[in-house]
Amino acid sequence: MDKNIILKVENLKTYFPIRSGLLNKVVNNVKAVNGVSFELKRKETLGIVGESGCGKSTLAKTIMRGVLAKEGKIIFNKDNEEIDLLSLNKKELKNMRKSIQMIFQDPFSSLNSRMTVRDIITEPLKINKIVKTKEEIDNHAVKLMKDVGLDPKYLNRYPHAFSGGQRQRIGVARSLALNPSIILADEPTSALDVSVQSQLLNLLRDLQEKYELSMLFISHDLGVVEHISDKIAVMYVGNIVEIGKTKDVFKNPVHPYTKALLSAMPIPNPHKKSEKEILEGEVADPANIPSGCAFHPRCKYAEEICKKEKPFLEKIEENDYTQVSCHFKNILSKGEKK
């Protein structure tokens, strides 16, 4: 594996069993993540976007081993040593989690209301025995508060005394306590006002540069992802259907699903009309995914091959970086399919 790649996910699948009957037998599975593969480079931000229920958050929780994967590999490049996170035992996993931390979506429920801010952001240090003396812990707490733009004099306050944006900053401080290499940010701005969102995004970018972080940024807000991401991956029903550099995907989206998502973005110009691509039908059921291409029931370009054969992520002829899961990717990349 390239030394510049810090995380590599290969054919990752996470299924949740559906049980029924007196014997509680497994009759089906919800395929929340269904064969996801991607690479994350050092100091890079990969944005994951898609509709609610497409598997974005489950993907992050699977990487953290918060939920168990059915199959696949999650290769973490730690000091040029390749480690499959799915092969680690409980003790090894605890040690590895120092390097991969998570920022949760809800700043209200993700913080313990019975703990002071000091205890919340220094608890990882105590559990992992990183620092031992009270003075060292206090100094680290003060540094983290300053790094996330909060006054250290509030260290002895409880979470209820802070606004949503301030609580999320506390969550960011907690995630940085162990000096990780990778941050998994699960929709960290979705519960915040627009003005506060921009402040938090700018903070994350500054911290990424300061701490030399790699980041997996999950969001349903395309504008947010465009602002913070170097690369973008579009998910649909547990699969990545398009992945590439953010500027390339936004300038020339190839997959019909990506085109529809981007067309729904509001244009900040009252005199310019947007041409929205309205998708017909419902999002596919992850427990009963259509045969062939999962998107074919909603795709206006679908033909017989789309119903029978599942397409895989492959590079398009026009761009060495963009990969698209579509039988007609090379035609669509040059313009609408006839």
C-alpha positions in Angstrom: 0.0 0.0 0.0 1.2 3.5 -0.8 2.8 5.1 2.2 0.7 8.3 1.6 -2.5 6.3 2.1 -3.5 6.1 5.8 -6.8 4.2 5.5 -7.9 1.7 2.9 -11.4 0.1 2.9 -11.9 -2.9 0.7 -15.3 -4.4 -0.1 -16.8 -3.6 3.3 -20.2 -5.0 4.1 -22.3 -4.4 7.2 -25.6 -6.3 7.4 -28.3 -6.1 10.1 -30.4 -9.3 10.4 -34.2 -9.3 10.2 -35.7 -12.0 12.4 -39.2 -13.5 12.4 -41.3 -16.4 13.6 -41.4 -18.3 16.9 -37.8 -19.5 16.5 -36.6 -16.0 15.8 -34.9 -17.1 12.6 -33.0 -14.7 10.3 -35.2 -14.3 7.3 -33.4 -11.4 5.6 -30.7 -8.8 6.1 -30.7 -5.0 5.9 -27.6 -4.4 3.7 -26.6 -1.0 5.3 -23.1 -1.1 3.8 -22.9 -3.4 0.8 -19.4 -3.6 -0.7 -17.8 -0.2 -0.1 -14.2 0.5 -1.1 -12.1 3.7 -0.9 -8.7 5.1 0.1 -8.0 8.1 2.4 -4.7 9.8 2.1 -2.7 11.6 4.8 -4.0 15.1 5.6 -6.9 14.6 3.2 -10.6 15.1 3.8 -13.0 12.7 2.1 -16.6 13.8 2.1 -19.3 11.1 2.1 -22.7 12.3 0.9 -26.1 10.7 0.1 -29.7 10.6 1.1 -30.8 9.5 4.6 -30.5 5.8 5.1 -27.8 5.3 2.4 -25.4 3.9 5.0 -23.1 6.9 5.7 -23.2 6.7 9.5 -23.1 2.9 9.5 -19.9 3.1 7.4 -18.2 5.3 10.1 -19.4 3.2 12.9 -18.1 0.1 11.2 -14.7 1.6 10.7 -14.7 2.4 14.4 -15.8 -1.2 15.1 -18.9 0.2 16.8 -20.9 -2.2 14.7 -19.5 -5.5 13.3 -18.8 -5.9 9.7 -20.0 -9.0 7.8 -16.9 -9.0 5.6 -14.2 -6.9 4.0 -11.0 -5.2 5.2 -10.2 -1.9 6.9 -6.5 -1.4 6.6 -4.9 1.3 8.8 -1.4 2.5 7.9 0.2 3.1 11.3 3.8 4.1 11.1 4.1 2.3 7.7 2.7 -0.9 9.3 -0.6 -2.1 7.7 -3.1 -3.2 10.3 -6.5 -4.7 9.5 -8.8 -3.2 12.1 -11.3 -6.1 11.7 -8.7 -8.6 12.8 -7.9 -6.9 16.1 -8.9 -8.3 19.5 -10.5 -6.1 22.2 -7.1 -5.1 23.8 -5.5 -4.3 20.4 -8.6 -2.4 19.3 -8.6 -0.2 22.4 -5.0 0.8 21.7 -5.7 1.4 18.0 -8.7 3.7 18.8 -6.2 6.3 20.1 -5.4 6.9 16.4 -8.9 7.0 15.1 -11.5 9.2 16.9 -15.1 10.3 16.1 -17.1 13.5 16.3 -20.8 12.7 16.7 -23.8 14.2 15.0 -25.8 15.4 18.1 -23.8 17.8 20.4 -26.6 17.5 23.0 -26.7 13.7 23.5 -23.1 13.0 22.8 -21.8 14.8 25.9 -22.4 13.4 29.4 -24.6 15.9 31.2 -23.3 14.8 34.6 -19.6 15.5 33.8 -17.9 18.9 33.7 -16.1 20.0 30.5 -12.8 19.3 32.1 -13.8 15.7 32.8 -15.3 15.2 29.3 -12.2 16.2 27.4 -9.6 14.6 29.8 -11.4 11.3 30.3 -9.6 9.7 27.2 -6.3 10.7 28.8 -7.1 9.0 32.0 -8.5 5.9 30.5 -5.5 5.4 28.3 -3.1 6.6 30.9 -1.5 9.1 28.6 -0.8 11.7 31.4 -0.5 10.9 35.1 -0.3 14.1 37.2 -3.2 16.4 37.8 -1.1 19.3 36.5 -0.4 17.6 33.2 -4.1 16.9 32.8 -5.1 20.4 33.6 -2.5 21.9 31.2 -3.8 19.6 28.4 -7.4 20.6 29.1 -6.5 24.3 28.9 -4.6 23.7 25.6 -7.5 21.8 24.0 -10.0 24.5 25.0 -7.9 27.2 23.4 -7.4 25.1 20.3 -11.2 24.8 19.7 -11.8 28.5 20.5 -13.3 28.2 24.0 -12.3 30.1 27.1 -10.5 27.7 29.6 -12.3 29.4 32.5 -15.4 27.4 31.5 -13.7 24.0 32.2 -15.7 23.5 35.4 -19.1 24.1 33.8 -21.5 21.4 32.6 -22.7 20.9 29.0 -26.2 22.4 29.7 -24.5 25.8 30.1 -23.3 25.9 26.5 -24.9 26.5 23.1 -25.1 23.9 20.4 -22.1 25.2 18.6 -20.0 25.4 21.8 -21.0 21.8 22.7 -19.8 20.6 19.3 -16.5 22.4 19.9 -16.2 20.5 23.2 -16.9 17.3 21.2 -14.1 18.3 18.8 -11.7 18.9 21.8 -12.5 15.5 23.2 -11.8 13.8 19.8 -8.4 15.6 19.7 -7.4 14.6 23.3 -5.4 11.6 22.2 -3.7 13.3 19.2 -5.3 11.0 16.6 -4.3 10.5 13.0 -7.9 10.2 11.6 -11.1 11.9 12.6 -14.5 10.5 11.5 -16.9 13.4 11.6 -20.5 12.1 11.4 -22.7 15.1 10.3 -21.1 17.4 12.9 -22.9 20.5 11.5 -26.4 19.2 10.9 -27.8 20.3 14.3 -26.3 23.8 14.1 -27.4 27.1 12.6 -25.9 28.1 9.3 -23.7 30.9 10.8 -22.4 28.5 13.4 -21.8 25.8 10.8 -19.4 28.0 8.9 -17.5 28.7 12.1 -17.2 25.0 12.9 -16.1 24.1 9.4 -13.3 26.7 9.5 -12.3 25.5 12.9 -12.0 21.9 11.6 -9.9 23.0 8.6 -7.5 24.9 10.9 -7.3 22.0 13.3 -6.7 19.6 10.4 -3.7 21.6 9.4 -2.4 22.1 12.9 -2.7 18.4 14.0 -2.0 17.0 10.5 -5.3 15.1 10.5 -6.9 12.9 7.8 -10.7 13.3 7.9 -13.8 11.3 6.8 -16.5 14.0 6.7 -20.1 12.7 6.5 -22.9 15.0 5.6 -26.1 15.2 3.6 -25.4 18.9 2.9 -23.5 19.2 -0.4 -22.6 22.8 0.2 -20.8 21.9 3.4 -19.0 19.0 1.8 -17.9 21.1 -1.1 -16.4 23.6 1.3 -14.3 21.2 3.4 -13.6 18.2 1.3 -10.7 17.3 -1.1 -12.5 14.3 -2.4 -16.2 13.3 -2.4 -17.9 9.9 -2.4 -21.6 9.6 -3.2 -23.4 6.7 -1.6 -26.7 5.1 -2.7 -28.2 2.1 -0.8 -25.0 1.0 0.8 -22.7 1.5 -2.2 -20.4 4.2 -3.5 -21.7 5.2 -7.0 -19.2 8.0 -7.7 -15.9 9.1 -6.1 -13.5 11.7 -7.2 -11.9 15.1 -6.5 -14.5 17.5 -5.2 -14.0 20.1 -7.9 -14.3 17.5 -10.6 -17.5 15.9 -9.2 -19.2 19.2 -8.7 -18.1 20.6 -12.1 -19.0 17.4 -14.1 -21.0 14.9 -12.2 -21.3 11.6 -14.1 -23.6 9.2 -12.3 -27.3 10.1 -12.8 -27.8 10.0 -9.0 -25.0 12.4 -8.4 -26.4 14.7 -11.1 -29.8 14.7 -9.4 -28.3 15.5 -6.0 -26.3 18.4 -7.3 -29.2 19.8 -9.3 -31.1 20.1 -6.0 -28.6 22.5 -4.5 -29.9 26.0 -4.2 -28.1 28.6 -6.4 -27.1 31.8 -4.6 -28.4 33.9 -7.4 -32.1 35.0 -7.5 -31.9 35.8 -11.2 -30.6 32.4 -12.2 -33.0 29.4 -12.5 -31.7 25.9 -11.6 -32.6 23.0 -13.8 -33.5 20.3 -11.3 -33.5 16.7 -12.2 -36.5 15.1 -10.4 -36.0 11.5 -9.5 -39.1 9.3 -9.8 -39.9 6.5 -7.4 -38.7 5.7 -3.9 -35.2 5.1 -2.5 -34.5 1.3 -2.8 -35.1 -0.8 0.3 -31.7 -1.9 1.7 -33.4 -5.2 2.7 -34.6 -5.8 -0.9 -32.1 -4.2 -3.2 -33.1 -4.3 -6.9 -31.1 -6.7 -9.1 -28.3 -5.3 -11.3 -27.8 -1.6 -10.6 -29.7 -0.6 -7.5 -30.5 2.8 -9.0 -32.0 1.4 -12.3 -35.7 1.8 -11.2 -35.2 5.5 -10.8 -32.8 6.1 -13.7 -33.9 7.7 -16.9 -31.0 6.2 -18.8 -31.6 2.6 -17.6 -31.5 -0.2 -20.2 -31.8 -4.0 -19.9 -28.1 -4.5 -18.9 -28.8 -2.2 -15.9 -31.5 -4.6 -14.6 -29.3 -7.7 -14.9 -25.6 -6.8 -14.3 -24.3 -4.8 -11.3 -21.8 -2.1 -12.3 -18.6 -1.6 -10.4 -16.5 1.5 -9.5 -14.2 2.1 -12.5 -12.3 5.1 -13.8 -13.9 7.1 -16.6 -12.0 7.8 -19.8 -12.2 11.6 -19.4 -10.6 11.7 -15.9 -8.0 9.5 -14.2 -9.3 10.3 -10.7 -13.0 10.0 -10.9 -14.5 6.5 -10.5 -18.2 5.8 -11.4 -20.4 2.8 -10.9 -22.5 2.9 -14.1 -22.6 0.9 -17.3 -22.7 4.1 -19.4 -20.2 6.2 -17.4 -18.0 7.0 -20.4 -20.9 8.2 -22.5 -22.5 10.2 -19.6 -19.1 11.9 -18.8 -19.1 13.4 -22.3 -22.8 14.5 -22.2 -26.3 13.1 -21.9 -26.7 9.6 -23.2 -28.7 9.5 -26.4 
